[in-house]
């Protein structure tokens, strides 16, 4: 599981408070924010809003996609895809096009069609869960 320090939407003060609460990985973050009640409790514990917690969850879900690492995170950020909701808002063709354009801008190889389709399908599966 990626470290919560890889999340780009968490301000340093909240990272410190999450660390203090024992929330070190995105997996733990997802677990402790699984329900509305848990999200409110976590928000209260770290002096954040429930919207903050939802944004962290959204990015954490994306970081936990299979085959997803720091390079992919950079690519997604360049493509303006900050979390699972951004993936869900795109058709597979639009998702692929955004990643291809970001790869050109970053001067890196585009992800394979198989990887792109896999991430998109995983996002759809997580949406239904």
PAZAPA-4460 file (N, C-alpha, C; in steps of 0.05 Angstrom, whole numbers, plus 32768, in hexadecimal, padded with zeros to 4 digits):
% residues 129
    n_x    n_y    n_z   ca_x   ca_y   ca_z    c_x    c_y    c_z   seq   type   mol
   8011   7FE8   8000   8000   8000   8000   8012   8019   8000     1      X     A
   800B   802C   7FEF   801A   8045   7FEF   8018   8054   8009     2      X     A
   802C   8064   800F   802C   8075   8026   8018   808C   8021     3      X     A
   800C   8096   8036   7FFA   80AD   8033   800A   80C6   802A     4      X     A
   8024   80C5   802E   8035   80DC   8025   8036   80DF   8007     5      X     A
   802D   80CA   7FF8   802B   80CB   7FDB   8012   80DA   7FD2     6      X     A
   7FFF   80DE   7FE3   7FE7   80EC   7FDC   7FED   810A   7FD9     7      X     A
   7FE3   8116   7FC3   7FEA   8132   7FBD   7FD5   8145   7FC9     8      X     A
   7FBE   813B   7FD2   7FA9   814D   7FDB   7FA9   8151   7FFA     9      X     A
   7FBC   8145   8008   7FBD   8148   8025   7FD1   815D   802D    10      X     A
   7FC8   8171   803B   7FDB   8186   8045   7FED   817A   805A    11      X     A
   8005   8185   805D   8019   817B   8070   800E   8179   808D    12      X     A
   7FFE   818C   8095   7FF3   818B   80B0   7FE1   8173   80B4    13      X     A
   7FD2   816C   809F   7FC0   8155   80A1   7FD0   813B   809F    14      X     A
   7FE6   813B   8090   7FF7   8123   808F   8002   811D   80AA    15      X     A
   800B   8132   80B8   8016   812E   80D3   8001   8123   80E6    16      X     A
   7FE9   812E   80E4   7FD3   8124   80F6   7FCB   8108   80EF    17      X     A
   7FCB   8101   80D5   7FC4   80E6   80CD   7FDA   80D2   80D7    18      X     A
   7FF3   80DA   80D5   8009   80CA   80E0   8004   80C5   80FD    19      X     A
   7FFD   80DA   810C   7FF8   80D7   8129   7FE1   80C4   812F    20      X     A
   7FCE   80C2   811D   7FB7   80B0   8120   7FBD   8094   8117    21      X     A
   7FD6   808F   810D   7FDD   8075   8104   7FD5   806F   80E7    22      X     A
   7FCE   8083   80D8   7FC6   8080   80BC   7FDF   8086   80AB    23      X     A
   7FED   8070   80A4   8007   8073   8096   8005   806C   8078    24      X     A
   7FF1   805B   8071   7FEF   8052   8055   7FD4   8059   804A    25      X     A
   7FD2   8058   8030   7FB8   805D   8023   7FA4   8047   802A    26      X     A
   7FAE   802F   802F   7F9C   8019   8037   7F8F   801F   8051    27      X     A
   7F9F   8028   8064   7F94   802F   807F   7F80   8046   807C    28      X     A
   7F88   805A   806C   7F76   8071   8068   7F5B   8068   805C    29      X     A
   7F5C   8056   8049   7F43   804C   803D   7F32   803D   8052    30      X     A
   7F40   802E   8063   7F31   801F   8077   7F24   8031   808C    31      X     A
   7F33   8045   8096   7F28   8056   80AB   7F15   806B   80A0    32      X     A
   7F11   806D   8086   7EFE   8080   807B   7EE9   8072   8069    33      X     A
   7EE5   8059   806F   7ED3   8048   805F   7EB6   8051   8060    34      X     A
   7EAC   805A   8076   7E90   8061   8079   7E8E   807F   807F    35      X     A
   7E76   8089   807C   7E71   80A6   8082   7E79   80AC   809F    36      X     A
   7E72   809A   80B2   7E79   809F   80CE   7E97   809F   80D2    37      X     A
   7EA4   808C   80C5   7EC1   808B   80C8   7ECF   80A3   80BB    38      X     A
   7EC4   80AD   80A5   7ECF   80C5   8099   7ECC   80DD   80AB    39      X     A
   7EB5   80DF   80B8   7EB1   80F5   80CA   7EC3   80F3   80E2    40      X     A
   7EC7   80DB   80ED   7ED8   80D7   8103   7EF5   80DF   80FC    41      X     A
   7EFE   80D5   80E5   7F1A   80DC   80DC   7F1D   80FA   80D8    42      X     A
   7F09   8106   80CB   7F0B   8123   80C7   7F0D   8132   80E2    43      X     A
   7EFD   8129   80F5   7EFE   8136   8110   7F19   8132   811D    44      X     A
   7F25   811A   811A   7F3E   8114   8127   7F55   8124   811B    45      X     A
   7F54   812B   8102   7F6A   8139   80F5   7F64   8156   80EE    46      X     A
   7F4D   8160   80F8   7F44   817B   80F3   7F43   8181   80D5    47      X     A
   7F35   8170   80C7   7F30   8173   80AA   7F12   8172   80A6    48      X     A
   7F0A   8176   808D   7EEE   8173   8086   7EE9   8158   807A    49      X     A
   7ED0   8150   807A   7ECA   8136   806D   7ECF   8138   804F    50      X     A
   7ECD   814F   8043   7ED4   8152   8027   7EF2   814D   8023    51      X     A
   7F02   8157   8036   7F1F   8151   8034   7F24   8133   8034    52      X     A
   7F17   8125   8047   7F1A   8108   804A   7F11   80FA   8030    53      X     A
   7EFB   8103   8025   7EF1   80F7   800C   7F05   80FB   7FF5    54      X     A
   7F12   8112   7FF4   7F26   8118   7FDF   7F3E   8106   7FE3    55      X     A
   7F47   8102   7FFC   7F5D   80F0   8002   7F57   80D3   7FFA    56      X     A
   7F3E   80CB   8001   7F35   80B0   7FF9   7F35   80AC   7FDB    57      X     A
   7F2C   80C0   7FCD   7F2A   80BF   7FB0   7F46   80BA   7FA4    58      X     A
   7F5A   80C9   7FAD   7F75   80C6   7FA3   7F81   80AC   7FAD    59      X     A
   7F7C   80A4   7FC5   7F86   808B   7FD0   7F7C   8073   7FC0    60      X     A
   7F62   8074   7FB8   7F57   805E   7FA8   7F66   805C   7F8D    61      X     A
   7F6D   8073   7F82   7F7B   8073   7F69   7F98   8068   7F6D    62      X     A
   7FA5   8070   7F82   7FC0   8066   7F87   7FC1   8048   7F8C    63      X     A
   7FAB   803C   7F93   7FAA   8020   7F99   7FA1   800F   7F81    64      X     A
   7F9F   801B   7F69   7F99   800C   7F52   7FB1   7FF9   7F4C    65      X     A
   7FAB   7FE2   7F41   7FC1   7FCF   7F3B   7FD3   7FDB   7F26    66      X     A
   7FED   7FD7   7F29   8001   7FE0   7F16   8005   7FFE   7F17    67      X     A
   7FFE   800B   7F2D   7FFF   8028   7F2F   8016   802F   7F42    68      X     A
   8028   8040   7F39   803E   8048   7F49   8043   8066   7F46    69      X     A
   805A   806F   7F50   8060   808C   7F50   8060   8098   7F34    70      X     A
   806B   8089   7F20   806B   8093   7F05   804F   8097   7EFA    71      X     A
   803E   8084   7F00   8022   8086   7EF6   8014   809D   7F05    72      X     A
   801A   80A1   7F1E   800E   80B7   7F2D   8016   80D2   7F20    73      X     A
   802F   80D5   7F18   8038   80ED   7F0B   8029   80F1   7EF0    74      X     A
   8026   80DB   7EE1   8018   80DC   7EC8   7FFB   80E4   7ECB    75      X     A
   7FEE   80D8   7EDF   7FD2   80DF   7EE4   7FCF   80FC   7EED    76      X     A
   7FE1   8105   7EFE   7FE0   8121   7F06   7FE3   8134   7EEE    77      X     A
   7FF6   812D   7EDC   7FFA   813D   7EC4   7FE1   813D   7EB3    78      X     A
   7FD3   8127   7EB3   7FBA   8125   7EA3   7FA2   8132   7EB1    79      X     A
   7FA6   813D   7EC9   7F90   8149   7ED8   7F7E   8135   7EE5    80      X     A
   7F88   811D   7EE9   7F79   8107   7EF6   7F84   8104   7F12    81      X     A
   7F75   810F   7F25   7F7E   8110   7F41   7F74   80F9   7F53    82      X     A
   7F60   80EB   7F49   7F54   80D6   7F59   7F41   80C5   7F49    83      X     A
   7F36   80B2   7F57   7F24   809F   7F4B   7F0C   80AC   7F3D    84      X     A
   7F01   80C1   7F49   7EEA   80CF   7F3D   7EF1   80DA   7F22    85      X     A
   7F0A   80E4   7F1E   7F12   80EF   7F04   7F12   80D9   7EEF    86      X     A
   7F1B   80C1   7EF7   7F1B   80AA   7EE4   7EFF   80A3   7EDD    87      X     A
   7EED   80A2   7EF1   7ED1   809A   7EED   7EC2   80AE   7EDB    88      X     A
   7ECC   80C7   7EDB   7EBF   80DB   7ECA   7EC7   80DB   7EAD    89      X     A
   7ED8   80C8   7EA6   7EE2   80C6   7E8A   7EDA   80AC   7E7D    90      X     A
   7ED5   80AD   7E63   7ED2   8094   7E54   7EEE   8088   7E52    91      X     A
   7EEF   806E   7E4B   7F09   8061   7E48   7F1A   806F   7E33    92      X     A
   7F0E   8077   7E1C   7F1C   8085   7E07   7F27   80A0   7E11    93      X     A
   7F17   80AF   7E1F   7F20   80C9   7E2A   7F36   80C5   7E3E    94      X     A
   7F33   80B1   7E4F   7F47   80AB   7E64   7F62   80A5   7E56    95      X     A
   7F61   8094   7E42   7F79   808C   7E33   7F86   80A5   7E26    96      X     A
   7F75   80B6   7E1A   7F7F   80CE   7E0C   7F8C   80E1   7E20    97      X     A
   7F80   80E4   7E37   7F8C   80F6   7E4B   7FA7   80EC   7E54    98      X     A
   7FA9   80D1   7E59   7FC3   80C6   7E61   7FD7   80C7   7E4B    99      X     A
   7FCF   80C3   7E32   7FE2   80C5   7E1C   7FED   80E2   7E19   100      X     A
   7FDB   80F5   7E1C   7FE4   8111   7E1A   7FF7   8118   7E31   101      X     A
   7FF1   810F   7E49   8002   8114   7E60   801E   8107   7E5C   102      X     A
   801E   80EF   7E50   8037   80E1   7E4B   8048   80F2   7E37   103      X     A
   803C   80FD   7E23   804A   810E   7E10   8056   8126   7E1E   104      X     A
   8046   8133   7E2F   804F   814A   7E3E   8066   8144   7E51   105      X     A
   8065   812C   7E5D   807A   8124   7E70   8092   8117   7E62   106      X     A
   808E   8112   7E48   80A3   8104   7E38   80A9   80E8   7E43   107      X     A
   8094   80DA   7E49   8096   80BE   7E52   8084   80AD   7E40   108      X     A
   8088   8092   7E42   8077   8080   7E32   805B   8080   7E3D   109      X     A
   8048   807E   7E2B   802C   807C   7E33   8028   8060   7E40   110      X     A
   8015   805E   7E53   800F   8043   7E5D   8003   8032   7E47   111      X     A
   8006   8018   7E49   7FFB   8006   7E36   7FDC   8008   7E36   112      X     A
   7FD0   8000   7E20   7FB3   7FFF   7E1F   7FA8   7FED   7E34   113      X     A
   7FB6   7FD7   7E3A   7FAE   7FC3   7E4E   7FAE   7FD0   7E6A   114      X     A
   7FC3   7FDF   7E70   7FC5   7FEC   7E8B   7FAF   8001   7E8D   115      X     A
   7FAB   8011   7E78   7F97   8026   7E79   7F7B   801B   7E7D   116      X     A
   7F75   8006   7E6D   7F5B   7FFA   7E70   7F58   7FED   7E8B   117      X     A
   7F6D   7FE1   7E96   7F6C   7FD5   7EB0   7F66   7FE9   7EC6   118      X     A
   7F73   8000   7EC5   7F6E   8015   7ED9   7F51   801F   7ED7   119      X     A
   7F48   8023   7EBF   7F2D   802D   7EBA   7F19   8019   7EC5   120      X     A
   7F1D   7FFF   7EBF   7F0B   7FEA   7EC8   7F0B   7FE8   7EE6   121      X     A
   7F23   7FEA   7EF3   7F25   7FE9   7F10   7F15   8000   7F1C   122      X     A
   7F18   8018   7F10   7F09   802F   7F1B   7EEB   802A   7F19   123      X     A
   7EE2   801F   7F03   7EC5   8018   7F01   7EBD   8004   7F16   124      X     A
   7ECE   7FF0   7F1B   7EC7   7FDC   7F2F   7EC6   7FE8   7F4B   125      X     A
   7ED9   7FFA   7F51   7ED9   8007   7F6B   7EC1   8019   7F6E   126      X     A
   7EB7   8025   7F58   7EA0   8036   7F59   7E87   8026   7F61   127      X     A
   7E86   800D   7F57   7E6F   7FFC   7F5D   7E70   7FEF   7F79   128      X     A
   7E88   7FEF   7F85   7E8B   7FE2   7F9F   7E7E   7FF1   7FB5   129      X     A
***
